[in-house]
Each structure stands twice: as C-alpha cells, then as structure tokens.
Amino acid sequence: MRDSMRDQLNTEITRKQFLQYLAAAALALFGLNNLLSLLTGNHRDVQRILVNSGNTDSQDGFGSRRFGV
C-alpha cells in the first residue's frame, strides 16, 4: 500500500488535472450546498436570524428603544 501511494504521489499531472483535483477537494471540504448558497446569496441562517429578530417580546433589553422615550 505504501508503494502504491508513493507511486501515485510521484506521477506527473497536468495543470488541468491539478485544478480539477483542487476543485473536487474544495467541494468536498465546503460542500456543494454551502458553495451554491454563497454564490447565490441565499444564506438560510442569516434569513432565519432576521425573521426571528422581529419578535417584540425579545426586544425589551438595553438599547431596544430610542433614548428618552
């Protein structure tokens, strides 16, 4: 197994193959869904926070109202 891994690491690849491997590794690392949401601007976590921030019960803390009112 060690020799086969060494042989694979010593084989020469073209620039196109390297970029393909790099793109596949990036997709595996970040996930295709996260990449698409980043590119389209649809961030579900941000939208969920914005929807939940409109709740009037949770806005009774410091700085939630205008000064002097």
QUIFEN-V361791 format. One record per residue. RES is the residue in three letters. PSI is psi in radians with two decimals (* if undefined). NEAR is the number of other ideal C-beta (glycine too) atoms within 8 Angstrom. Layout:
BEGIN
<<RES/PSI/NEAR> <RES/PSI/NEAR>>
END
This chain:
BEGIN
<<MET/-0.68/4> <ARG/-0.68/5> <ASP/-0.67/6> <SER/-0.65/7> <MET/-0.69/8> <ARG/-0.69/8> <ASP/-0.71/8> <GLN/-0.65/7> <LEU/-0.44/6> <ASN/-0.13/5> <THR/2.48/6> <GLU/2.46/3> <ILE/2.78/6> <THR/2.95/6> <ARG/-0.64/5> <LYS/-0.76/6> <GLN/-0.69/8> <PHE/-0.77/9> <LEU/-0.59/8> <GLN/-0.77/8> <TYR/-0.68/9> <LEU/-0.73/8> <ALA/-0.69/8> <ALA/-0.68/8> <ALA/-0.68/8> <ALA/-0.72/9> <LEU/-0.69/10> <ALA/-0.61/7> <LEU/-0.84/6> <PHE/-0.38/7> <GLY/2.44/8> <LEU/-0.66/6> <ASN/-0.76/6> <ASN/-0.66/8> <LEU/-0.78/11> <LEU/-0.69/8> <SER/-0.57/11> <LEU/-0.75/8> <LEU/-0.61/6> <THR/-0.27/6> <GLY/0.19/6> <ASN/1.57/6> <HIS/1.85/8> <ARG/-0.63/7> <ASP/-0.72/6> <VAL/-0.72/7> <GLN/-0.67/9> <ARG/-0.68/8> <ILE/-0.73/8> <LEU/-0.64/8> <VAL/-0.72/7> <ASN/-0.36/8> <SER/-0.24/8> <GLY/-0.03/6> <ASN/2.18/7> <THR/-0.39/5> <ASP/-0.53/5> <SER/0.05/8> <GLN/0.64/8> <ASP/0.36/5> <GLY/-3.04/6> <PHE/2.28/3> <GLY/0.16/4> <SER/-0.29/6> <ARG/2.88/5> <ARG/2.62/4> <PHE/2.30/4> <GLY/0.06/3> <VAL/*/4>>
END
